[in-house]
């Protein structure tokens, strides 16, 4: 029985080879173009972070600090408790300011 087989391509496909090489380089040889933060920096904010992301994370940070201080103030007494409650009040002010900024910059639709 005779089976017809197609002829293989005569010349290699240049576009296909370039695409395959880029894919292999991307996964196997990551470029060193990604800049790492300086060695003395423990935390950093991504340079391409969106305004919405920055506002939301700031709000959540203020809210967490506020909750932690309120819990801590229950364990304290006297002047230490007054200081913790004062810091809590300042953090609540930050929550309110960030909430207003969220309403202006990232309105709910």
N, C-alpha and C positions, 0 to 999 in steps of 0.2 A: 504494500500500500504506500502510495506516494503522498507526503504531507508537504504542503506549501509553507515555507517559512519566509518571513520578510527579511530583506537585507538590512544588516546593521547600518547605522548612519556612517557615512564616509568620513566626515570631519566632526571633531568634538564640538558640542554646543558651548560657545564661549560664555554666553550669559548664564547658563546653568552652572558652569564651573565656577564663575565668579560668585554667584549666589551661594553655592555650596561652601566655598572658601570663607565667605563672610560669616555664614552660620557657624562653621567650625571654629573660626577665630573668636566669635562672640562667646561661645560656650566653653571652649577649651583654653583660650588665651585671653583672659579678660584684660582690657587695656588698663594701663596705669594712669589714664587721663583723669580718673576719678580722684579728686583731691581729698586726702584724709585731713581731719582737723589736726591742729598742732598737738604735739605730744603732751603739753601741759594742760590741755583742755579735756575735762571729763565729759561734759555734755555740750552739745551744739544743736542749733536749729537748722534744719535743711534750708538752703538758700532759695529753693523753689517752692517753699511751703505757701499755700494759699492763704489769703486774708481770713477766709472762713475758718480754716483749720487753726490758725493762730488765735483767733478770737475765742473759738470754742474751747481750745485747750487752756487758755488763760482763765476763762470762766470756771472750768472744772477744777483747776488748781486752786483758785480762790475759794471755791465751795468746799474743797477737801480740807484746806487749812482751817476754814471756819468751823467745820464739823469737828476736826481734831482738837481745836482749842476749846470748844464748848465741852467736849468730853473730858479734857484735861482739867478744866476749871472745876468740875464736880469733885475731883480728887484733892483739890487744894483748899487752903483756908487762909484768911488774913490778907496780907499785902500781896502774896504770890497769886492768890485767886483774883485780886483786883487787877493785877498786871495782865494775867491771862485773859480776863474778860475785856480789858481795854484793847488788847491785840485782836481779840475776836471781833470787837466792834469795828476796828479798822479793816479787818478782812471782809466783814460784811459790807462795808462801804465799797471795797473793791469789787465784790460780787454785784452790787447794785450798778456800779459804773460799767462793768463789763456787760451786764444785762442790757443796759441802755445802748451800749455800742453794738451789741448783737442785734438789737431791734433796728438800729439805723443801717448798719452795713449788710446784714444778712436777714432781711425780712422774711417772715414765714409766708409762704404762698398758698 
